[in-house]
Amino acid sequence: MDTYFDRFCAAAGVIPLDGESLGYEDQEELVNCLRGFMTYAERHASSRKPGHHIEIGFFSADEVNAFAATWEGQDGIAISWGVVATLREAFMSAMRHPNSFSWIPTEARDAAGTWLYECSKFFVFLHELGHIWNGHTSLLVHRGVAPFIEEIRAFGGGELGNLDRQTMEMDADGFASAGIFSLGVGVMKFPAVHTGIEQEFGPGATQLAMVSLSIYFVFRLFDEAADFDGEENHAHPSPPLRQLIIAASLAAASARAGVFEEDNAWQVILHGMTSAEDVYARHAQKPSDDAAFQAARSKEGKKYIDKLLRHWHILHPQLDQLKRGGILPPTQEILDDD
């Protein structure tokens, strides 16, 4: 049967996932993923553009990848099955390491690994959702550019430069960070409490630190050096810069929600990142090395992020006209697009 999602994947050059080829447990996970993503998309639409439908599905690929597009007049998101297989195994493997997460009781470790996987998986989905709701996919259509925004290799061509693409990636990361803060801190409770950081920073510190850890760990799996000299030659900001932008977005979301003051939130988030670096080092059997992230925090890294923010202010008026829900009222802007 030739469905919209089949044609959508064909246009992007990927093969839709055949759910029947999966084992029983993976088939259950596929159903759970799609149900969770669709439920979130519908709830988000209810406050922005009630009834707006986004086609969501998986394609067959081992790599961790995803893309969003407005194609044939409809919005779609496709996520590789590698997102599920790779992230799930990585977090469960890390949780099995005897020297990682020693503060989590043995009986809670499987549930903790699942929570981290769920958080990271939803971040990937929310990033793609941000490309649609923040008008990025519509801008590509408006400019006559190949419409697929892919997370590994951007489909180039047309009048859209790398600085435009990087700025939209930053915007989508901000959207995903606000969403994952609401889910990871407010809805999905982590199955253990880190007494030390709760005493130091207050209730909720475990939740925020583990949200930070889950996202940092995913980027660390595919990290690369923060080389700012060639940054403008890429369609995405380097992973360390993206981690820093996400950290700032999480801190801002914490302050808006009244969970932590922004400076305190930064300390909790950095604690999560530091812990993630240690967990990744054990997982990868490599020395702990956060040099790239520290480079992103340097004067040079800040200068580059400032450039993206300045360019965002140039793009923002164009994107406002293309957002699915139109220009938002001020209070909704604060909650949804800050």
Secondary structure as UniProt FT lines:
FT   HELIX           4..12
FT   HELIX           19..21
FT   HELIX           24..48
FT   TURN            50..51
FT   STRAND          54..59
FT   STRAND          66..71
FT   TURN            72..73
FT   STRAND          74..80
FT   HELIX           81..96
FT   TURN            98..99
FT   TURN            102..103
FT   HELIX           106..108
FT   HELIX           109..133
FT   TURN            134..135
FT   HELIX           136..142
FT   TURN            143..144
FT   STRAND          149..150
FT   HELIX           162..181
FT   HELIX           182..187
FT   HELIX           195..201
FT   TURN            203..204
FT   HELIX           205..221
FT   HELIX           228..233
FT   HELIX           239..257
FT   HELIX           262..284
FT   HELIX           291..296
FT   HELIX           299..320
FT   TURN            321..322
FT   TURN            324..325
FT   HELIX           330..337
//
